[in-house]
Amino acid sequence: MILLTGGGGYIGAVTVRELLDKGYAVRVLDKFLYGEDPLTEFRSRIDCVHGDILAMGEEILDGVDIVIHLAGLSNDPTAEFNPSANRKLNTDATQRLAELCKKQGIKRFIFASSCSIYDRGMMAEDIIQDEDSMVEPCAAYATSKHAAEQALLALADQHFQPTILRQGTVYGWSPRMRYDLVVNTFVRSAFEFGRLTVHCGGEMWRPLVDVSDVAKCYLACIQADLKDVGGQIFNLSHKNYRILELAHWVKKALDEFVEVEIDVEYGSQTARDYRVSTKKIERVLGFRPAVSVEQSARHMAQKVMAGTHADFHNPKYYNIKWLEMLVEVEKHLKRIGTIF
Ligand SMILES: NC(=O)c1ccc[n+]([C@@H]2O[C@H](COP(=O)([O-])OP(=O)(O)OC[C@H]3O[C@@H](n4cnc5c(N)ncnc54)[C@H](O)[C@@H]3O)[C@@H](O)[C@H]2O)c1
């Protein structure tokens, strides 16, 4: 049985399908901050545990032989909204889950880390960074992911063999949709306004990867020989793209659906900027992501045209908007009690 934490999330919901399709038994542990609808289709085929990674008991690992750990805060704005909660969720809970796994003899543990660990800002030297590059993350999100990586590697031995995937920014369609990721934001913006706005001249580099390729990569890690992936860090990206290039790919992909203009703004110097090498994952796992930005944007457009996730104003698609709203409502509910 595979335990997938955060299985109700954007990447998780796509991964659940991939694992079930390949015949794995799946247990999802999720607080379902964004609701349970994304898993409706799979509900009868998975063991679905509604729970918090900050409060999980050892029994969550009963019958489990592999863990894929995705749960937590998943971008910069939500991490900065509450840095101490972010540290608890992204670092401390990861370490605790790893310790529980080690205690129970679960060796295989895949962790969803992030290439944002490499970010050193637009003024830094423009180099391609690999898994051995020195990193000095300073943002709350990247720092918490890096600290989690270090905690996992410190626990690694023959009884516990974590695999760390530093994922590029993800794009593509999921049953739990996010429109706060750069390519998905462009698709939404194209339909809503017919315009894509690119900041800082669009010069920033970013590694990106399609959500279905991320799910396939988890599978590749599970199926690989543990001696090849245990205790290893891998970058995962389809390609390094400049943001302006992304805007052009999205415009091209959506050509048949909507007319799109690209607005380029100059000025701000604070954008994230980094590019990475994927040679290690290609060499060791033979894994090469297949879905391009153009293909993925076209697929998202088809879904939108069919009316799926086309209610762009729904705050659930934007993690920070949704969390801010939940916190505000939670405050009021404490005072009001039930509404009716
Ligand atoms: N999406 C990306 O571009 C990207 C890139 C690099 C790394 N990652 C990492 O991949 C993982 C998944 O990202 P995503 O885009 O699917 O994010 P997401 O926000 O859609 O999903 C996160 C899931 O974790 C759950 N969760 C949050 N707090 C929880 C708690 N206390 N207990 C149990 N469950 C909890 C949420 O309910 C949600 O279902 C995250 O760890 C993220 O940091 C994502």
The ligand as an SDF file (V2000), in Angstrom:
LIG
                    3D

 44 48  0  0  0  0  0  0  0  0999 V2000
    2.6440   22.8250   -7.7160 N   0  0  0  0  0  0  0  0  0  0  0  0
    3.9260   23.1410   -7.9140 C   0  0  0  0  0  0  0  0  0  0  0  0
    4.2890   23.8940   -8.8360 O   0  0  0  0  0  0  0  0  0  0  0  0
    4.9860   22.5270   -7.0310 C   0  0  0  0  0  0  0  0  0  0  0  0
    6.3360   22.6980   -7.3780 C   0  0  0  0  0  0  0  0  0  0  0  0
    7.3220   22.1620   -6.5430 C   0  0  0  0  0  0  0  0  0  0  0  0
    6.9560   21.4470   -5.3980 C   0  0  0  0  0  0  0  0  0  0  0  0
    5.6310   21.3110   -5.1050 N   0  0  0  0  0  0  0  0  0  0  0  0
    5.2760   20.5650   -3.8770 C   0  0  0  0  0  0  0  0  0  0  0  0
    4.4230   19.4900   -4.2270 O   0  0  0  0  0  0  0  0  0  0  0  0
    3.4870   19.2460   -3.1800 C   0  0  0  0  0  0  0  0  0  0  0  0
    2.0690   19.2650   -3.7360 C   0  0  0  0  0  0  0  0  0  0  0  0
    1.8160   20.5310   -4.3440 O   0  0  0  0  0  0  0  0  0  0  0  0
    0.3890   20.8830   -4.9480 P   0  0  0  0  0  0  0  0  0  0  0  0
    0.5990   21.8650   -6.0460 O   0  0  0  0  0  0  0  0  0  0  0  0
   -0.3700   19.6470   -5.2120 O   0  0  0  0  0  0  0  0  0  0  0  0
   -0.2450   21.6670   -3.7030 O   0  0  0  0  0  0  0  0  0  0  0  0
   -1.7590   21.7700   -3.1860 P   0  0  0  0  0  0  0  0  0  0  0  0
   -1.7690   22.9790   -2.3210 O   0  0  0  0  0  0  0  0  0  0  0  0
   -2.7170   21.6660   -4.3030 O   0  0  0  0  0  0  0  0  0  0  0  0
   -1.9180   20.4610   -2.2800 O   0  0  0  0  0  0  0  0  0  0  0  0
   -1.4530   20.3660   -0.9750 C   0  0  0  0  0  0  0  0  0  0  0  0
   -2.3670   19.3750   -0.2540 C   0  0  0  0  0  0  0  0  0  0  0  0
   -1.8900   19.2400    1.0910 O   0  0  0  0  0  0  0  0  0  0  0  0
   -3.0170   19.2440    1.9420 C   0  0  0  0  0  0  0  0  0  0  0  0
   -2.6350   19.7150    3.2690 N   0  0  0  0  0  0  0  0  0  0  0  0
   -2.2370   20.9620    3.6340 C   0  0  0  0  0  0  0  0  0  0  0  0
   -2.0060   21.0160    4.9390 N   0  0  0  0  0  0  0  0  0  0  0  0
   -2.2540   19.7620    5.4260 C   0  0  0  0  0  0  0  0  0  0  0  0
   -2.1940   19.1870    6.7170 C   0  0  0  0  0  0  0  0  0  0  0  0
   -1.8620   19.9050    7.8000 N   0  0  0  0  0  0  0  0  0  0  0  0
   -2.4930   17.8710    6.8620 N   0  0  0  0  0  0  0  0  0  0  0  0
   -2.8630   17.1240    5.7870 C   0  0  0  0  0  0  0  0  0  0  0  0
   -2.9500   17.6270    4.5320 N   0  0  0  0  0  0  0  0  0  0  0  0
   -2.6500   18.9340    4.3640 C   0  0  0  0  0  0  0  0  0  0  0  0
   -4.0120   20.1940    1.2960 C   0  0  0  0  0  0  0  0  0  0  0  0
   -5.3410   19.9530    1.7660 O   0  0  0  0  0  0  0  0  0  0  0  0
   -3.8150   19.8560   -0.1870 C   0  0  0  0  0  0  0  0  0  0  0  0
   -4.7080   18.8510   -0.5980 O   0  0  0  0  0  0  0  0  0  0  0  0
    3.7330   20.3210   -2.1330 C   0  0  0  0  0  0  0  0  0  0  0  0
    4.5600   19.7730   -1.1280 O   0  0  0  0  0  0  0  0  0  0  0  0
    4.4770   21.3990   -2.8830 C   0  0  0  0  0  0  0  0  0  0  0  0
    5.3080   22.1540   -2.0490 O   0  0  0  0  0  0  0  0  0  0  0  0
    4.6460   21.8240   -5.8780 C   0  0  0  0  0  0  0  0  0  0  0  0
  1  2  1  0
  2  3  2  0
  2  4  1  0
  4  5  1  0
  4 44  2  0
  5  6  2  0
  6  7  1  0
  7  8  2  0
  8  9  1  0
  8 44  1  0
  9 10  1  0
  9 42  1  0
 10 11  1  0
 11 12  1  0
 11 40  1  0
 12 13  1  0
 13 14  1  0
 14 15  2  0
 14 16  1  0
 14 17  1  0
 17 18  1  0
 18 19  2  0
 18 20  1  0
 18 21  1  0
 21 22  1  0
 22 23  1  0
 23 24  1  0
 23 38  1  0
 24 25  1  0
 25 26  1  0
 25 36  1  0
 26 27  1  0
 26 35  1  0
 27 28  2  0
 28 29  1  0
 29 30  1  0
 29 35  2  0
 30 31  1  0
 30 32  2  0
 32 33  1  0
 33 34  2  0
 34 35  1  0
 36 37  1  0
 36 38  1  0
 38 39  1  0
 40 41  1  0
 40 42  1  0
 42 43  1  0
M  CHG  2   8   1  16  -1
M  END
$$$$
